[in-house]
């Protein structure tokens, strides 16, 4: 057999022989990223509601995030378990110090992405819509590049 031609691997010969571990890790990472995105959305919404109306309630979060009360309650239980919020039955929802820190980071990231999109000539409405997705997935390196470019103006 000529040197430049290699025998295909077992996975290449059998299209059904996919390495399960790398695929499982991809799915785990995707679920973890979605959970982090949800946590960021919730703490940011709680901070916004607290600042604008004085408190954040389940009904307000459900309305703002477009989800059911059940979804809000389940998510708040998870956020309380990981230390971002404090809740009490029939009371407002409060951010912990860690929750306040995460909310501030999210707000800053969002504002940077919106400003960057504006600098490209994107309208206010579209910049806000696009930033909501981008802000959760932009790397620190890319975000720093956005900020450097914005500071040069």
N, C-alpha and C positions, 0 to 999 in steps of 0.2 A: 504494500500500500504506500503510495507516495506520502512524503512527509507532510505536505500541506493539507492533506485530507485526513480528518480525524473521524473516528467512529463516534456517532452521536451518543449522548448520554442516555441513560434509561428514561429520564423525564422527557427528553426530546423524542424518543422512540414511542413512548406511550403518552398520548395527550391527556389521559385521565390520571396520570401519576404526578399530581401537583404537590409540591412541598407544603404540607399543612401548617407547619410551624411559622414560616414567614407570613403566610396568609392570615393566620390567626393573630399574629402580632399586629398586622396592618389593621384588622378589625378592632382589636383592643385599643390601639392608638386612636382610631377614629372615634370610638365610643368615649374615650377619655377626653379627647378634644371637644366633642359635643357637650360633655358634662361641664367642662371648664367654660365653654361659651355660655351655657345656661346660667352657671353661677355668676359670670360677669354681667350678663343681662339683668339678673335679679338684683344684685347689689347696686348696680347703676340705677335701676328703676326705684329701688327703696330709697337711695340717697336723693334722687330727684324729687320723689314724692314728699319725703321728709322736709326738704328745703322749700318746696313750693306750697304745700298745704299743711305742713306741720307734723304729719304722720303718714306712715304707710300701712295700709290695711289690706287684707287678703282680697277684698272686693276690688280695691283700686289696682292692685297688681294684676289680677285676672283681666280686668278691663284693659289696662295699659299693654299687657303682653299678649292679649288675644288668646288666653287659655282659660280652662275651667278652674273653679275654686278648688276642686280635688287636686288638679295638677299643681296649683300654687301650694297647697298644704303639703303635698308629698315633697315638692322641691324644697320648701322651707325646712321640713324635717331633716332633709339631707344637708342643707346649708347650716343648720344649727349643729348637726353632728360634726361637721368639719370646722366649725368655729367662726362662721361669717355673720350669723344673725342670732339674736335672742328673741324668742317669741313666748307669749303667754296666751292662753285661751281668751278669746274675745277682747284682746288688747292689740295695740299697734305693734308693728314689727320694728325692731331696732337692730342697727348694724353694730357689730363688735368693733374693736380697734382694727382687727384684721380685715373686717368687712369694709370699714371706712377707707383703709389703705387700698384695697382692691378697687373700690369704687372710684377713688381719685385717679388711680393708674388707668382705669378704663376710660374715664372722662378725658384725661389728657391724650390718650391714644386716639380716641374718637375725634377730638378737636384737631389733632395733628393731621389725621387722614382727611377730614373735611377741608381743612385749610389747603392741603396739598391738592385735592381735587379741584377746589376753587381756583387755585393758581393755574390749572390746566384749562380753565374756562368752563368747567362743569357747573350747571345751574345748582342753586341752593337745594332744591327738592331732590334732584338726582344724587348730588354729593352726599346728602344725609342718608338716602337709601343705600347707596353703594358703600358708604363708610361703615354702616352697620354690619356688613359682612366682612369687609376688609379688616376692620380693626381687630377682629378676633384671630386673624390668621397671619397678619403681617409680622415678619420677624423683627427682632430688636435692631438688627443691622439695617434693614430696609426702612424702618421707622426713623432711625437716626439719620439716614440719607434724606428722607423727606424733610426732617427738621433742619438739616444743613442747607438744603436748597431753599427752604422758606426763609431762613435767616439771611440769605444772600440778597433777598429782594429789597 
